[in-house]
Amino acid sequence: MLDKKYLTLKESVKLLLDYIEFRCLSFEIVSIESAYNRITYEDILAPENLPGFKRSTVDGFAVRSQDTFGAKETMPVYLTVKGHIPMGVAPDFSLNPGEAASIGTGGMLPEGADAVVMIEHVNVVSSDLIEILKPIGPGENVIFEDEDIKEGELVIPKGHKLKPQDIGALAGLGISQIKVVKKPVIAIILTGDEIIPYTEKVTPGKIRDINSFTLAGLIDLAGGIPLKMGIVKDDYKELKAIVNKAYELADIILITGGTSAGIKDMTAQIINELGEPGIIFHGVSIKPGKPIIAGVCNNKPVFGLPGHPVAVYICFELFVKPVINKMLGLTDKTYKPKVKAKLTKSISSQAGRRDFIRVYLEEKEGELLATPLLSKSGLIMTLVKANGILCIPEDLLGFEKDEIVEVELL
């Protein structure tokens, strides 16, 4: 039977986020070259019109559109070619009735012109005379000076994660520096007498550090700065000292190991002693990751993550990442890519518990198949081999073989 004291995933995440202040981190000013994937701290408004001048979208002839009305191949309109407009140069003449100017794609229209006739619809009679074979309307084949964006309009809202195209737009507007939310520093503390640095040789009973590297990568991808605090033995005084140090240096603290019941379970006690209100919840009805601890100590989030590598990954995505997003003030809607696939074997779950199953996706004969990688959460290689995660909701007892399921891509 499921232990009723554990919160559901939805309940626990909501409870936790209620304690987190939105956009509680300060800002810094950075150049746009280093602003990729950063979160905007304030609205960015256009300081000028873009592109700033009327430009052609085709190769052809700039004209006064009314001069082309009635033109057709059997009865063309004749216009005098007043000149040529080189790329990157503002024309030093204007068009009068009956005049045209040759222009390339991206060229600036002269005064008086309001359209561009494509070269395909023009017959060049001589260097200073053309025939227009098709009428054209005002604004046709033209980008106007404020068509991309007008001065004073919102370019990028605050709380937006900057994409490459956003940086390109800022450069096009001449914006070189912007305010972004400071990246949160996230401390990683490993606990356990059995953990050794990855550089050491494994002896019976010892395992190399996996979790600090997994977490450091996840933190970097989530927009934070990982701060590795090292490996701490299962000693209360030593662990408390390193947690206190992390509390001074970091915005979020992650402690791996020490969350399961047992005589060495000190994480919960230390979190409660760190500040108010302390632990928000201990244990959630999920698998893997059931024994997770989440606390807030004087407005600083502190997590006790399970020691198993797969559980660490799952708990970070489910609990730590939403906290980071709220602290950053991220307002973008985030959508994880998902696909439909046919399950290659049946999998079961416990009622009232949400299970996260690693799966391997492969296409065979035009059909996408999902093969469950069933193993204990202490084995990292299933996560390495997996390219998707299948969630079994609390109200289901599993999925049957050949059932079409929704898989979240890793």
Secondary structure, DSSP 4 states (H G I P E B T S, - for coil): ---TTSBPHHHHHHHHHTTSPTT-S-EEEEEGGG-TTPBBSS-EE-SS-BS-S-EESSSEEEE-GGGGTT-BTTBPEEEEEEEEE-TT---S-BPPTTEEEEE-TTPBPPBT--EEEEGGGEEEEETTEEEE-S---TTTTEE-TTSSB-TTSEEE-TTPBPPHHHHHHHHHTT--EEEEEPPPEEEEEEE-TTEE-TTSPP-TT-EE--HHHHHHHHHHHTT-EEEEEEEE-S-HHHHHHHHHHHHHH-SEEEEES--SSSTT--HHHHHHHHSSEEEEEE-BSEES-TT-EEEEETTEEEEEE-SSHHHHHHHIIIIIHHHHHHHHT--S-----EEEEEESS-EE--TT-EEEEEEEEEEETTEEEEEE----TT-THHHHH-SEEEEE-TT--EE-TT-EEEEEE-
